[in-house]
Amino acid sequence: MSGGRTGASVLRQPLQVWAVAFACVVAFMGIGLVDPILPAIAESLQATPVQTELLFTSYLLVTALAMLVTSWISSRIGAKATLLIGLALIVVFALFAGLSGSVEAVIGFRAGWGLGNALFISTALATIVGAAAGGSGAAIMLYEAALGIGIAVGPLLGGLLGEVSWKWPFFGVSVLMAVAFVAIAILLRTKGEKRTPVAFSAPFRALGNPSLAILAVAALFYNIGFFTLLAFSPFPLGFGAMGIGFTFFGWGIAVAITSVWVAPLMLKRMTRSTAMLITLPLLAIDLVVAGVLVTSPTALVVCIIVGGLMLGIMNTVLTESVMEATDLPRAVASSAYSAVRFLGGAAAPPLAAFLWHAANASVPYWVAALAVLISAGAILVGRPKLARIDVREADEAEEGAAVLIGDAA
């Protein structure tokens, strides 16, 4: 995906592009930032693991619902206004989360954070591609760099700040997003922007398309595996904030490497459905092994990082498939698909914590493995309806979009 791009063209970008890219780094950091402080939040706020895992649920549930209307909003008020509203919401709700004194308050403010993130992420891709110098290739390479830095650094920063207090990672995000807000407000120019209004009902009607519905169902069950690995694992690991931070730093690097480089290489040698039918069972095996070896922190760390390799491939291939599965506008298809897949992510963390206390720490991983196999089954059974994803090649811009949107959760 990165072939033929030059470092010079990537680095020679207008200031407005760097402003949005910086904001993207911070947004991607938010994926793993909370992970290292989950046990500390549970201890400090006297919260149960199920309550603590609702930090992910509220964030992802609101993100899912918001994704259904983000294209409708941005098509009417424009990219810059949508970006600024999204950033402002993240600044305010991350700050309030850090100032909170109860787990219920943090859960509520994380929901507001999810709304802001949905507005920002859904608009950022088109903004950078439209403003970048050197064509879409340079813009997408910049996105790839933002993704890799953000996903890898997020857990590490969360661990470092979490060693001081569980509140500090929230304050850190608020400050960084405030800087991004000022930079975009001053530097981003959208004069001459063309707006094509999107109907409010478009994402809802899109789910009536059989191909998109199959991929959305597959993504829903796949995301149960994704967020069990990401959101539940800090508890059985038993590490402090820095130990969890370093673990998920390795996870983030694994996700970034396979989403940016390995997935495109695979798709040069096999169809998208084949790539998913290979990767999903491997992820299920990894989750089963994690359940078997859950009492060994070293083994669990290895399973988390290996799982990251599979997750990076799936994120890119699944989302790229969504963009090629129908003739729907890509923003509409992506919004509908993302809304469904985030529901799986919202359900997984508290379900995993409940299963842990109802049975033991192995069961959440085994249930997640079953969910991943159901995802593979949906792809296999629905493969005749998915023929289009296997005969159409994505161009460079579409691959970049898959990387961005697929890992924005």
Summary of the structure (lengths in Angstrom):
residues: 409
radius of gyration: 19.6
end to end distance: 21.5
largest distance: 59.0
contacts: 1635
relative contact order: 0.16
helix: 83%
strand: 0%
